[in-house]
């Protein structure tokens, strides 16, 4: 009995302590925090809501919690003032729209015909002024409530959006914390590192940023800050992680062991999610094949018969096909991309190179011996622009870098084939000539990045082994650069060269992160850099980064391998589509070709050219969107489907120009 009473007292004491923490934070935010939402709102309305908020804070508890979960830098009184002021402003455009509706868009005169018939039921007439005023009032009220509900629901929407992004970044964050903990980095420094690198950890860095903010600016200790964030984060999964992490800290447990077990647990959960994803993807692939490859073929087969009997059916079929095929395919691709296992996409700041003009003076006079050859400089710029995709910029592959190669092939093709081939062939040739260089560049870039990523674990293990043998990072880099590491060897040589020229090893590693724009490499390099800055012995951090990168690459390759099966299925279905079209068209010709006294190209009242064009256009449309879908289902990227689009379109073009000829 005594134990139960003691437990209840502890729970009450914990609740009182958390309530005090909340009140302290509210007071500090209200009086000290600087607002970052730069929306104008009259101070009178803010003061009005502040008095109401101070008088009854529990009334605004829900909206306050939503603002906190969304991490929106605004106080509750100011947000409520915004949610009142701008809806009031919306009354003006709403009233104007209502007046425009009543006087121009749908004036009362348009109801005259209707009023004649309803006079018996409604024996009164509507005055034009009343109709206009009613329209103005209704539109103004609609604008007010629409704007107000949109503003008030925005924090809830942002909280739900952040929840998915936070849970998506938990495995990577746990692995990073594990690597830094093994490397001897203090927890406060590790939290601050994650908070400062939002380009790597996405929304989860804001949660750690809140912990750092509470500790550095509001005087919270580490345990209280973690407890507060665990109560206010929108992700229940992340909240459980923080609570367990806090229990380990308070009980003096082994943080490294906890993070290791948590990493293994998250890895098992990810494997289960991958299994569920592939089962769902299989179902989606079957739905896509049934609805967007088999169904068009089925309707074509049936409608050809109706076309023979009464005609005029295939024209409507084209309208329906060209409307619903793109919409349905885009929905399927969007659904697959939304389900795809994701990793936080790192964003990078482009490295700026500043070249200064050096003025040379001899005996106080400016020398004219050093001149810039403008023509040579122009030539070098042009040469650099033309070969840019084959240099380091291949990692980022900007539109500016490949614009020359995307514009020249279609232009040359157009000049050499204009008025020599039909319009359909010209259009297909231009599309292929635009896509083909882009595909080559994308595939070349992805292949190089995949090679570098696959060699990163061996590189880190080599560094860890040399560091364990007593060499520091600089000496280890010099030894590793002399080894054969494949494609990565070129980048290692650049790192060694930068270090030999006096640059810090951390800056040289960050340059690698900037050049090779990969999420895996970005997180690995960030871990190594933090370990280098914290301790001279970084072998544990290097080994952890090596294992982490190897697991990530292996999981991604396994997903890629299993998803490639669906690309093969789409190819098989497309060839079945072509074969069925060939059989159907040949049967139509063979049945009616002996009938005499018919116009050329017409068999028993059926326009064969129109039938062929319908099948041809259906094939091209199915091939185009099947190619994009194959890229999404096979590699998880829409741009990966461009090569399949070219293959399907080219096969369909050859099939209907060389095989189906009549």
BELZI-V155446 format. One record per residue. N is the residue number from 0. PHI is phi as a letter, one per 20 degrees, with the letter a starting at -180 (* if undefined). D_LAST is the distance of its C-alpha to the last C-alpha in Angstrom with 2 decimals. Layout:
<<N & PHI & D_LAST> <N & PHI & D_LAST>>
//
This chain:
<<0 & * & 95.14> <1 & f & 96.20> <2 & f & 92.95> <3 & f & 90.88> <4 & f & 92.96> <5 & f & 92.58> <6 & f & 88.79> <7 & f & 88.64> <8 & f & 90.90> <9 & f & 88.70> <10 & f & 85.60> <11 & f & 87.46> <12 & f & 88.66> <13 & f & 85.14> <14 & f & 83.85> <15 & f & 86.71> <16 & f & 86.01> <17 & f & 82.32> <18 & f & 83.26> <19 & f & 85.67> <20 & f & 82.96> <21 & f & 80.59> <22 & f & 83.31> <23 & f & 84.20> <24 & f & 80.63> <25 & f & 80.23> <26 & f & 83.38> <27 & f & 82.40> <28 & f & 78.93> <29 & f & 80.39> <30 & d & 82.99> <31 & d & 81.75> <32 & f & 77.97> <33 & e & 76.15> <34 & f & 73.27> <35 & d & 69.94> <36 & e & 67.90> <37 & e & 68.51> <38 & d & 68.01> <39 & f & 70.70> <40 & b & 72.65> <41 & g & 76.11> <42 & f & 78.90> <43 & f & 80.52> <44 & f & 77.71> <45 & f & 77.77> <46 & f & 81.54> <47 & f & 81.13> <48 & f & 78.75> <49 & f & 80.87> <50 & f & 83.89> <51 & f & 81.94> <52 & f & 80.51> <53 & f & 83.95> <54 & f & 85.42> <55 & b & 82.87> <56 & f & 80.54> <57 & f & 79.40> <58 & f & 77.64> <59 & d & 75.21> <60 & f & 74.90> <61 & f & 71.27> <62 & f & 70.03> <63 & f & 72.25> <64 & f & 70.73> <65 & f & 67.19> <66 & f & 68.10> <67 & f & 69.58> <68 & f & 66.60> <69 & e & 64.32> <70 & l & 66.83> <71 & e & 66.79> <72 & f & 69.66> <73 & b & 71.18> <74 & f & 74.16> <75 & f & 73.95> <76 & g & 76.01> <77 & f & 73.88> <78 & f & 70.62> <79 & f & 71.92> <80 & f & 73.00> <81 & f & 69.47> <82 & f & 68.13> <83 & d & 70.45> <84 & f & 70.44> <85 & f & 66.71> <86 & f & 66.02> <87 & f & 68.82> <88 & f & 67.16> <89 & f & 63.89> <90 & f & 65.73> <91 & f & 65.53> <92 & f & 61.71> <93 & f & 61.37> <94 & f & 63.68> <95 & f & 61.89> <96 & f & 58.54> <97 & f & 60.18> <98 & f & 61.57> <99 & f & 58.21> <100 & f & 56.58> <101 & f & 59.27> <102 & e & 59.43> <103 & d & 55.92> <104 & f & 53.22> <105 & c & 54.44> <106 & f & 57.58> <107 & f & 59.68> <108 & f & 58.52> <109 & f & 55.14> <110 & e & 57.01> <111 & g & 58.73> <112 & f & 56.39> <113 & f & 56.80> <114 & f & 60.61> <115 & f & 61.02> <116 & e & 59.87> <117 & d & 61.84> <118 & f & 65.14> <119 & f & 66.40> <120 & e & 66.00> <121 & d & 66.96> <122 & f & 69.49> <123 & c & 69.87> <124 & d & 67.98> <125 & e & 66.76> <126 & f & 68.27> <127 & g & 65.99> <128 & f & 68.39> <129 & f & 68.34> <130 & f & 64.54> <131 & f & 64.41> <132 & f & 67.14> <133 & f & 65.51> <134 & f & 62.17> <135 & f & 64.00> <136 & f & 65.93> <137 & f & 62.95> <138 & f & 60.80> <139 & f & 63.80> <140 & f & 64.58> <141 & f & 60.97> <142 & f & 60.94> <143 & f & 64.30> <144 & f & 63.45> <145 & f & 59.97> <146 & f & 61.36> <147 & f & 64.33> <148 & f & 62.37> <149 & f & 59.89> <150 & f & 62.80> <151 & f & 64.67> <152 & e & 61.66> <153 & f & 60.68> <154 & f & 63.17> <155 & f & 61.93> <156 & f & 58.32> <157 & f & 59.32> <158 & f & 61.38> <159 & f & 58.47> <160 & f & 56.23> <161 & f & 58.92> <162 & g & 59.42> <163 & f & 56.02> <164 & f & 56.41> <165 & f & 59.94> <166 & f & 59.02> <167 & f & 56.12> <168 & e & 58.61> <169 & f & 61.41> <170 & g & 60.45> <171 & f & 60.24> <172 & f & 63.51> <173 & f & 65.33> <174 & f & 64.30> <175 & f & 65.46> <176 & f & 68.78> <177 & f & 69.21> <178 & f & 68.71> <179 & f & 71.15> <180 & f & 73.67> <181 & f & 73.64> <182 & e & 74.03> <183 & n & 77.18> <184 & f & 75.85> <185 & f & 77.90> <186 & f & 76.18> <187 & f & 76.91> <188 & f & 75.37> <189 & f & 72.32> <190 & f & 71.83> <191 & f & 72.25> <192 & f & 69.71> <193 & f & 67.05> <194 & f & 68.00> <195 & e & 67.60> <196 & d & 64.17> <197 & f & 61.94> <198 & f & 59.00> <199 & d & 59.19> <200 & d & 60.29> <201 & m & 58.79> <202 & f & 60.55> <203 & f & 62.88> <204 & f & 64.70> <205 & f & 65.85> <206 & f & 67.55> <207 & f & 69.44> <208 & f & 70.07> <209 & f & 71.81> <210 & f & 74.01> <211 & f & 74.93> <212 & f & 75.59> <213 & f & 77.90> <214 & f & 79.80> <215 & e & 80.18> <216 & d & 80.61> <217 & d & 81.96> <218 & m & 84.20> <219 & f & 82.54> <220 & e & 83.02> <221 & f & 80.05> <222 & f & 80.42> <223 & f & 80.68> <224 & f & 77.69> <225 & f & 75.51> <226 & f & 76.77> <227 & f & 75.94> <228 & f & 72.38> <229 & f & 71.83> <230 & e & 72.85> <231 & d & 70.72> <232 & f & 67.49> <233 & f & 64.44> <234 & d & 63.40> <235 & f & 65.35> <236 & f & 64.15> <237 & f & 65.57> <238 & f & 68.70> <239 & f & 69.33> <240 & f & 68.93> <241 & f & 71.47> <242 & f & 73.93> <243 & f & 73.85> <244 & f & 74.13> <245 & f & 77.11> <246 & f & 78.79> <247 & f & 78.49> <248 & f & 80.08> <249 & f & 82.90> <250 & e & 83.73> <251 & m & 83.81> <252 & f & 81.00> <253 & e & 78.87> <254 & f & 76.17> <255 & f & 74.25> <256 & f & 74.20> <257 & f & 73.02> <258 & f & 70.17> <259 & f & 69.18> <260 & f & 69.10> <261 & f & 67.21> <262 & f & 64.61> <263 & f & 64.12> <264 & f & 63.89> <265 & f & 61.24> <266 & f & 59.30> <267 & f & 59.36> <268 & f & 58.29> <269 & f & 55.38> <270 & f & 54.30> <271 & f & 54.39> <272 & f & 52.36> <273 & f & 49.75> <274 & f & 49.51> <275 & f & 49.13> <276 & f & 46.53> <277 & f & 44.33> <278 & f & 44.64> <279 & f & 43.62> <280 & f & 40.77> <281 & f & 39.43> <282 & f & 39.54> <283 & f & 37.81> <284 & f & 35.03> <285 & f & 34.47> <286 & f & 34.47> <287 & f & 31.96> <288 & f & 29.55> <289 & f & 30.00> <290 & e & 29.74> <291 & d & 27.25> <292 & c & 24.81> <293 & f & 25.13> <294 & f & 25.75> <295 & g & 22.63> <296 & f & 20.55> <297 & f & 22.75> <298 & f & 22.43> <299 & f & 18.66> <300 & f & 18.79> <301 & f & 21.43> <302 & f & 20.20> <303 & f & 16.81> <304 & f & 19.10> <305 & f & 21.20> <306 & f & 18.33> <307 & f & 17.46> <308 & f & 21.20> <309 & c & 22.36> <310 & m & 19.91> <311 & m & 21.03> <312 & e & 21.46> <313 & f & 18.94> <314 & f & 20.56> <315 & f & 23.81> <316 & g & 22.32> <317 & f & 21.24> <318 & f & 24.82> <319 & f & 26.41> <320 & f & 24.32> <321 & f & 24.94> <322 & e & 28.58> <323 & e & 29.62> <324 & f & 27.58> <325 & f & 29.46> <326 & f & 32.75> <327 & f & 32.66> <328 & f & 31.68> <329 & f & 34.44> <330 & f & 36.92> <331 & f & 36.15> <332 & f & 36.59> <333 & f & 39.77> <334 & f & 41.12> <335 & f & 40.58> <336 & f & 42.13> <337 & f & 45.05> <338 & e & 45.74> <339 & g & 45.36> <340 & g & 48.69> <341 & d & 49.82> <342 & c & 52.52> <343 & g & 54.22> <344 & e & 52.33> <345 & f & 54.82> <346 & d & 54.82> <347 & c & 56.23> <348 & e & 58.11> <349 & f & 56.89> <350 & f & 59.51> <351 & d & 60.98> <352 & d & 62.25> <353 & d & 64.93> <354 & d & 65.80> <355 & d & 69.09> <356 & f & 70.25> <357 & d & 73.41> <358 & e & 75.98> <359 & d & 78.22> <360 & c & 81.81> <361 & c & 84.32> <362 & l & 87.99> <363 & n & 87.04> <364 & d & 84.69> <365 & f & 80.96> <366 & e & 79.39> <367 & d & 76.50> <368 & f & 75.72> <369 & d & 72.88> <370 & c & 70.01> <371 & e & 66.38> <372 & f & 63.82> <373 & f & 61.43> <374 & f & 58.74> <375 & f & 58.94> <376 & f & 58.87> <377 & f & 55.71> <378 & f & 54.15> <379 & f & 55.11> <380 & f & 53.69> <381 & f & 50.37> <382 & f & 50.29> <383 & f & 51.22> <384 & f & 48.47> <385 & f & 45.79> <386 & e & 46.87> <387 & g & 47.91> <388 & f & 45.22> <389 & e & 46.48> <390 & d & 50.08> <391 & f & 51.86> <392 & f & 49.83> <393 & g & 46.96> <394 & f & 48.79> <395 & e & 48.34> <396 & l & 45.24> <397 & f & 45.73> <398 & f & 43.14> <399 & f & 45.33> <400 & f & 45.22> <401 & d & 41.43> <402 & f & 40.59> <403 & f & 40.39> <404 & f & 37.92> <405 & e & 35.75> <406 & e & 35.70> <407 & f & 35.35> <408 & g & 32.07> <409 & f & 29.90> <410 & f & 31.80> <411 & f & 31.22> <412 & f & 27.51> <413 & f & 27.25> <414 & f & 29.30> <415 & e & 27.37> <416 & d & 23.81> <417 & f & 24.44> <418 & m & 22.51> <419 & d & 20.71> <420 & c & 17.91> <421 & f & 16.21> <422 & f & 18.41> <423 & f & 16.85> <424 & f & 17.22> <425 & f & 20.65> <426 & f & 21.78> <427 & f & 20.86> <428 & f & 22.54> <429 & f & 25.61> <430 & f & 25.98> <431 & f & 25.85> <432 & f & 28.27> <433 & f & 30.65> <434 & f & 30.65> <435 & f & 30.86> <436 & f & 34.40> <437 & f & 35.66> <438 & f & 34.51> <439 & f & 36.25> <440 & f & 39.42> <441 & f & 39.47> <442 & f & 38.97> <443 & f & 41.53> <444 & f & 44.04> <445 & f & 43.67> <446 & f & 44.07> <447 & f & 47.24> <448 & f & 48.73> <449 & f & 48.07> <450 & f & 49.77> <451 & f & 52.75> <452 & f & 53.04> <453 & f & 52.99> <454 & e & 55.81> <455 & f & 57.98> <456 & g & 59.71> <457 & f & 60.88> <458 & f & 62.08> <459 & f & 64.11> <460 & f & 65.59> <461 & f & 66.66> <462 & f & 68.36> <463 & f & 70.02> <464 & f & 71.36> <465 & f & 72.77> <466 & f & 74.29> <467 & f & 75.87> <468 & f & 77.34> <469 & o & 79.16> <470 & e & 76.91> <471 & f & 76.18> <472 & f & 72.70> <473 & f & 72.90> <474 & f & 74.08> <475 & f & 71.49> <476 & f & 68.68> <477 & f & 69.97> <478 & f & 69.93> <479 & f & 66.48> <480 & f & 64.99> <481 & e & 65.99> <482 & e & 64.03> <483 & e & 60.39> <484 & d & 58.53> <485 & m & 55.02> <486 & f & 53.23> <487 & f & 56.12> <488 & f & 58.57> <489 & f & 57.62> <490 & f & 58.50> <491 & f & 61.75> <492 & f & 62.77> <493 & f & 62.27> <494 & f & 64.46> <495 & f & 67.15> <496 & f & 67.03> <497 & f & 67.49> <498 & f & 70.41> <499 & f & 72.03> <500 & e & 71.87> <501 & o & 73.96> <502 & e & 71.46> <503 & f & 72.14> <504 & f & 70.19> <505 & f & 69.10> <506 & f & 67.61> <507 & f & 65.85> <508 & f & 64.31> <509 & f & 63.24> <510 & f & 61.44> <511 & f & 59.43> <512 & f & 58.59> <513 & f & 57.47> <514 & f & 55.36> <515 & e & 53.57> <516 & e & 52.48> <517 & c & 52.30> <518 & f & 53.87> <519 & f & 55.25> <520 & f & 56.81> <521 & f & 58.18> <522 & f & 60.09> <523 & f & 61.29> <524 & f & 62.55> <525 & f & 64.25> <526 & f & 66.06> <527 & f & 67.21> <528 & f & 68.35> <529 & f & 70.39> <530 & f & 71.96> <531 & f & 72.84> <532 & f & 74.50> <533 & e & 76.49> <534 & b & 77.83> <535 & f & 78.11> <536 & e & 77.14> <537 & d & 73.49> <538 & f & 72.57> <539 & f & 72.13> <540 & f & 69.87> <541 & f & 67.80> <542 & f & 67.49> <543 & f & 66.49> <544 & f & 63.88> <545 & f & 62.53> <546 & f & 62.25> <547 & f & 60.75> <548 & f & 58.06> <549 & f & 57.24> <550 & f & 56.85> <551 & f & 54.65> <552 & f & 52.34> <553 & f & 52.22> <554 & f & 51.39> <555 & f & 48.60> <556 & f & 47.09> <557 & f & 47.33> <558 & f & 45.54> <559 & f & 42.84> <560 & f & 42.42> <561 & f & 42.23> <562 & f & 39.80> <563 & f & 37.35> <564 & f & 36.61> <565 & f & 34.86> <566 & f & 32.59> <567 & f & 31.52> <568 & f & 30.96> <569 & f & 28.65> <570 & f & 26.60> <571 & f & 26.37> <572 & f & 25.37> <573 & f & 22.57> <574 & f & 21.14> <575 & f & 21.55> <576 & g & 19.61> <577 & f & 16.62> <578 & f & 16.97> <579 & f & 17.26> <580 & f & 14.15> <581 & f & 12.24> <582 & f & 14.16> <583 & f & 13.79> <584 & f & 10.04> <585 & f & 9.90> <586 & f & 12.88> <587 & f & 11.58> <588 & f & 8.88> <589 & f & 11.73> <590 & f & 14.27> <591 & d & 13.02> <592 & f & 10.95> <593 & e & 14.42> <594 & f & 15.55> <595 & e & 16.39> <596 & l & 17.44> <597 & d & 14.74> <598 & f & 13.54> <599 & f & 10.22> <600 & n & 7.61> <601 & c & 10.41> <602 & d & 11.19> <603 & l & 14.96> <604 & n & 15.60> <605 & d & 13.12> <606 & f & 11.08> <607 & f & 7.78> <608 & f & 7.75> <609 & f & 11.30> <610 & f & 10.84> <611 & f & 8.71> <612 & f & 11.38> <613 & f & 14.08> <614 & f & 13.38> <615 & f & 13.05> <616 & f & 16.29> <617 & f & 17.98> <618 & f & 17.39> <619 & f & 18.84> <620 & f & 21.70> <621 & f & 22.51> <622 & f & 22.42> <623 & f & 24.69> <624 & f & 27.31> <625 & f & 27.13> <626 & f & 27.96> <627 & f & 30.93> <628 & f & 32.07> <629 & f & 31.91> <630 & f & 34.19> <631 & f & 36.58> <632 & f & 36.78> <633 & e & 36.90> <634 & c & 39.26> <635 & m & 40.53> <636 & c & 39.25> <637 & f & 36.39> <638 & f & 36.23> <639 & f & 35.73> <640 & e & 32.33> <641 & f & 30.97> <642 & f & 30.12> <643 & f & 28.23> <644 & f & 26.37> <645 & f & 25.25> <646 & f & 24.26> <647 & f & 22.20> <648 & f & 20.49> <649 & f & 19.78> <650 & f & 18.45> <651 & f & 16.15> <652 & f & 14.93> <653 & f & 14.35> <654 & f & 12.70> <655 & e & 9.96> <656 & d & 9.66> <657 & d & 10.20> <658 & e & 9.50> <659 & e & 6.71> <660 & c & 3.82> <661 & b & 0.00>>
//
